[in-house]
Amino acid sequence: MSRFIVTPLQGLGNASYSLYLSHWLVINAVALISRKVGHFDFLGFGLLSTMIACIYALISYRIVELTIPKLLDAGLTKVVIRLRLKAS
């Protein structure tokens, strides 16, 4: 497979749990907006929901699952170092 296909699929695979948790939110939001606009096309709805859900999952994976643990780990490391220095 081409690298241009494999890399995005690997990214989506990494973000699959985020996609699992958030897909219902995106589907409901797109359905609500399409009802308010008054235009509901089933195929367009499905494609738009899928695209937005994947983008949302990739962003939330990047922020929640990659960045926050690093920040917490760095913060906890500083706390442990301070506690050790105080204990010395």
Secondary structure, 3 states (H helix, E strand, C coil): CCHHHHHHHHHHHHCHHHHHHHHHHHHHHHHHHHHHHCCCCHHHHHHHHHHHHHHHHHHHHHHHHHHHHHHHHHHHHHHHHHHHHHHC
